[in-house]
Amino acid sequence: MAMIEAAAQQDVSAQPIEARGRWRDAWRVMQRNRLSLFGLGVMGVFIFMGIFAPLLAPYDPLQQELIEKFRSPSLRHPLGQDQLGRDILSRIIHGARISLTAGIAAVVFATTIGTVIGVVAGYVGGWVDSSFMRVMDVLLAFPSILLAIVIVTVLGQGLAKAMLAVGIVSVPQIARVVRATVLSVRERDYVLASRALGATNRRTIFSAVLPNCMGPLIVQATLTLATAILDVAALSFLGLGATAPSPEWGAMLTDAFRAGYGVFVTGQHAILFPGIAIGLSVLAVNFIGDGLRDALDPRRKL
């Protein structure tokens, strides 16, 4: 018994040092991945824009100049003006705050609920595991954007409802990743030692199981963020998320298209630049997720 306690104490004391070394090693790998650094740089710019939008935007994003509608890019308006004469650059800068906040909020919700479901299902097992996973299978059977549209239709339109809908449809991916990790961790020696020392299930989960799920969880959450940003923009484009005059990127696209044929004649920039903002943010998050997946892959050390 004394030997088990000594081994368990040694293992627990070594875990923080090992965790710090693992994350430091992962960061070194990320630094060698140019695409990941590009993604970090782009997301850093968007986050900076969102935080300091009132200081960076040259104009009020809601200020209209109807006689200047669909004005091409110029020195006064580097990205041009939209169908109501509003400065597109200012709206994209302010839209970074709305679009990124909506995507991050949806991912935080999905990560919280999915982690709870995955940990409980994987650690308890049995009929609890089967019940939770069958529900996740049902949610995964539908295309995410289609299910999000149904949920928003039931809950009502609005950006908050769109964030909730995107969060709900993102739960199954998080839950399955966490469950798979818990299944591989719960029979490890340090978990068995924790149980042998009389630790409660709650203490074992938070001290031994959950910390070892953080790598795959962070990777999946990062990749889910890209999908969430795209889904929120798609719902706003369909008129189910943010609505006019909100400078959300998806809403900017649908506002431009509603202007009619003129957007294709003189106002192409009104749909081009918001689309580039959406594409760049999604691409950057995917690059970061791919870099994290490579950096945190335990097979890399082999």
Secondary structure as GFF3:
##gff-version 3
##sequence-region A 1 302
A	DSSP	alpha_helix	2	31	.	.	.	ID=ss1
A	DSSP	alpha_helix	34	51	.	.	.	ID=ss2
A	DSSP	alpha_helix	53	56	.	.	.	ID=ss3
A	DSSP	three_ten_helix	66	68	.	.	.	ID=ss4
A	DSSP	alpha_helix	88	124	.	.	.	ID=ss5
A	DSSP	alpha_helix	126	140	.	.	.	ID=ss6
A	DSSP	alpha_helix	144	155	.	.	.	ID=ss7
A	DSSP	alpha_helix	159	185	.	.	.	ID=ss8
A	DSSP	alpha_helix	189	196	.	.	.	ID=ss9
A	DSSP	alpha_helix	201	204	.	.	.	ID=ss10
A	DSSP	pi_helix	205	209	.	.	.	ID=ss11
A	DSSP	three_ten_helix	210	213	.	.	.	ID=ss12
A	DSSP	alpha_helix	214	237	.	.	.	ID=ss13
A	DSSP	alpha_helix	249	257	.	.	.	ID=ss14
A	DSSP	alpha_helix	262	265	.	.	.	ID=ss15
A	DSSP	alpha_helix	268	295	.	.	.	ID=ss16
A	DSSP	three_ten_helix	298	301	.	.	.	ID=ss17
###
